Amino acid sequence: MKKCYSIFPLFSFILLLMCVATLISGRSYRTSREESYIVNNDDGQSLNIMTANADELRSASLATYSGKDLGEIPDKKAAFKAASKVLDSVYGDCSETETPFEISFNENANAWIVNGTLPPFMLGGVGVVAIEKDTGEVLLLFHGK
């Protein structure tokens, strides 16, 4: 008679290890895409970066990009390259760990919104950049926890 082995105990053990690692690290997990688009202003108000105007985005930025403006950003491909450059220069190798980027366009600010993503089961925050389409000015820059 053949013995049948179940992989359930191994799977359960791996899942338990992942949960323990999450608790020990104390890092938060981004639960939805929409949460990435809300930031707190200095005055404690929330701001939806997908509908905010350029001045609102500037006031909500949590970091500064010391490089020069990036020039015209005509399409998503250029927005990807520009955001990779900005995130890598400020936060390190974000473009390696947070791809694929989600790229949207905010018509109120005339800006590309580039949001990093995390692979399944990876914990942590992602970088978000808002880049003005015509000038390449970095309007908003922050990284979640």
N, C-alpha and C positions, 0 to 999 in steps of 0.2 A: 504494500500500500504506500502510495506517494504521500509525502508530507507537503502541506500547503502553508507557505509563510505569508504573512500579511505585512505590507509596508506601512500600515497605519501607525504602529508604535514609533517607527522612525520618523514619519511625518509629524506626529504629535510632539516628539522630542525636539525637532527642529523648530517648530512653531513656538514651543515653550522657550527655547533659547532666544528667539527673536524678540519675544515679549519681554523677557528679562533684560536683554540688551537695551531695549527702548526705555524701560524704567530706570536703568542705571545711568544712561546717557542724559536723561532729563530733557531731551530735545522734543520739540513739538512737531506734529505732523500736519501738513497742509491737507485739509480734508476735502476742499473743493476748489475748483478753478476760480469761482466767484470771489472767494476770500482773498485771493491774490490781488484783486483789483480794488480793494478798499484799504485805504491808509488813514492814519490819524494825523490831522494837522496839529500845529503847535497849540492851537486853542482847544484841542480835544475833540474836534468835530471829525466825523468820517467823511471821506471824499471818494467818490467813484471815479477812478482815473480814466474810465472809458467814456465818460461824458463831461469831464471837467474841461475848463478852458486853459489856455497856456499859463496865465498868471496863477491859477489855482494849482496847477501841476508844479510850477516853480516853488510855490510856498510850501508844498508838501514834501519836497525832496529831502531825503535823510542823509545824502552824501553828495559830494561835489566831484565833478570830473574836471581835472586840471588841464586836459588837452584842449586843443583849439576846436572850433566848430567843425563838423564833419563834412560840410558841403551838402548839396542837394541829395536827398534820399528818395529817389523816384519810385521804388517798388519794394516788395517784401524781401527780395534777395539782397538788395543794398541795405535794408534795415537789419537783416540778419548779420551781415558783415560789420556794420557800424556798432550794433549792440554787443557783438562778441568782442570787438576792440575795447569798448568802454568797460564792460564788465570785467574783462581780463586785466585791464590796467588798474582798476580800483580794487577788485576782490580776488584776483588770482585766476586760476583756470576754470572759470564758470562755464565757458563754452564747451568744455570737455565733459563736465559732469551734469550739466543742466539742459542738454539738448534732448529732443528737438525743442526749439523755441516755439512758443505760440505767438504769432504776430497778428496784430489787429490795427485798425486805423481809427483814430479819434478825430472825427470831423470838426468838433468844436475847437480843438486845439491845433488842428492841422498837423497832427503828430502820429508817428508810428509808435505803438505800444508793444514792446517786446518783453515777453514773460518767459522765464526759464521753466522747465518741467523736471520732475524727478522720476526715475524708474520705479516700477512697483516695488514696494517694501523698503524703499530707501527713505530715511528720515532726514528732516532738515527743511530749510527754507530755500527760496529761489530768488534770483535777481530779477528786478523789473526796471526797464529803461523806457522813457518816453523821449523820442527824438523828433524835433520839428522837421517836417518834410522839406521845406524850401531852403532852410539855412543849415540844417544839421545840428542845431543847438540842442544840447541835452537839457530837457526841461525837468525831468524827474529821474532820480536814481535812488534805489534802495535795495536792500537784500533782507529777506525774511529770516527768521530763526529756525 
